[in-house]
Amino acid sequence: MTDKTEQYWPRIRTVGFDGMLVSFGDGLSEPANRAALAFRAAVEAAGWDGIEESATSLVSCFVRFDPLAWGHDLVRADLSGLLAERDWYAADLPQGRRLWRIPAVWGTDLAPQLEEAATAAGLSVKDAIQSLSTSRVRVQTIGFAPGQPYLGELPACWDIPRQQALTARIPEGALAVAIRQFVLFSVATPTGWRHAGQTAIKLFRPESDTPFVLRPGDEVLFPAVSREEFENIRAAGDPDGGAVSEVIQ
Amino acid sequence: MTRTLTLRKAGPGLSVQDMGRPGNLVYGLSRGGAADPLALAEGAALLSQSPDLPAVEMAGMGGDFVADCDLRLALTGAEMRATLDGTPLVWNASHDWPKGAMLSIGAARTGSYGYLHVGGGIDVAEQLGARSAHLGAGLGRLLSEGECLPVGADPVKEVGRILTPEPRFGGGEVRVLPSLQTDLFPPDVLARFQDTDFHRDMRGNRMGVRMNSDGPGFLIDGGLTVLSEVIVPGDIQVTGDGAPFVLLAECQTTGGYPRIGTVLPCDLPKVAQAQPGAGVRFRFVTLDQAVEVETRARATAKGLRGKVQPLVRDPHDIPDLLSYQLISGAIAGNEEM
């Protein structure tokens, strides 16, 4: 970061009429993502009247409020005050986060672009599986589709571009890779990300008491399972797809 | 006794809508809800009930509906041709809907989204705290022929009320606030954006509508490498071909296209309701002006009940005039007063 950047960030801006955004950078970085997660946890803990909801994007914390009940100036002052309380880039991640282990098949016909992704990363298929299945990644944000996480940061070799053409349909539970991130798809959709792994987890469960499985800040490992093990998991019909979680201490 | 209505014929864009399900942005789920929330408030005023009760939203085209018990109905939003057992019904008004009567609603004459409200509201089950269909998220779904919709209990009897709607069905001027990325656009592009006559594209849905114009687009250098950031309804994103795309109730929660501004919440129904081809102009306002405008709009929405008038019928519209008791209340002149 240059001096100029340090003066510029963090920054508070309005979003539309009833939103305000505290941003910790203009590019994705681990400290900016951590700052956003920590700052949102502090906003939630503050429990200010007038804040109707808060959320995080990759490097920002968003709050929505009713400007006719709580003026923009008041909300901005509250956010500025909280910002000044500490160095959020050095903040600890929030409590209560969980570590998930979600079994994945890497490659095979279930995830047909592993080889292509490995080549782009300059790795053999074997090394690619080793790297992807042992990288502990964080839910940096959830978006695009309900419950669908962006996970990172993968080792530097995975700074591979998205493909030019779109894949017409990537299935639910697919694990796709680009720009040092995974997306774990919560719905079947077209995508430009390369399909390297497949899981059996269902991330969005509208009928359940916990409709959204992952939360921003959670960490995830995708241990490799064989095709046969994966079919057994899938046949069991468990929406968790064999995933287990523990609270990070 | 269960109260229901049945769809005998369904247009292609019918769904149950309410004020949406706020609070799930952090999980990637936008609020959703009616494309034109003001129409829900108008229907509620006509039926003297809560604006939170769900109604049937009709995109472009209605359908045929039969009441399975005596109901009250109100029609708001984009005006569509409507008849009850063949008799024309006044739009923006409330009416009795007797058991067995067929309500036929045709294509929109002006505007895009019509609303059918019933006394007691459409009583489908809640999902994640609301009863609206969020089609993009796979919550609820489009309504189809043969479907039977539950209707809530209705303690009110009153019908025959009419309301003059806030004008919003033919496009027009739409007020915009600068937003996160407005300063990525050079001043000359922002000026041209405000001076351009846009026309709502033929395509459009609950996620958003595209605005077409003659002349060059509004794409900026580096506009396709902006970091993904939070999206709110009303955001105007400039996509790869340079056309502005106004995001509506079912928008994504995050996105990487640069946004030139955000439409004020009270002007968003005007965007949603503009019919294909309708002219739209965008004008930037300041935050202070926006607060003023929104304050007035909220007062208007709150005061809708006070603006409801009795529906005076033209005798020509009453087919069985002879069956009406027209002289009740008349006096002979010699009664003791």
Interface residues (C-beta under 8 A of the other chain):
Chain A: R13 T14 V15 G16 F17 D18 G19 L21 S23 D26 G27 L28 R40 E52 E53 S54 A55 T56 S57 L58 V59 S60 F62 R64 P67 L68 G71 H72 T141 I142 G143 F144 A145 P146 G147 Q148 S186 V187 F204 P206 E207 P211 F212 R215 P216
Chain B: P22 G23 N24 L25 V26 Y27 G28 L29 Q127 L128 A137 G138 L139 L177 S179 L180 L227 S228 E229 V230 V232 P233 G234 D235 Q252 T253 T254 G255 T262 L264 P265 L287 A290 V291 E294 T295 R298
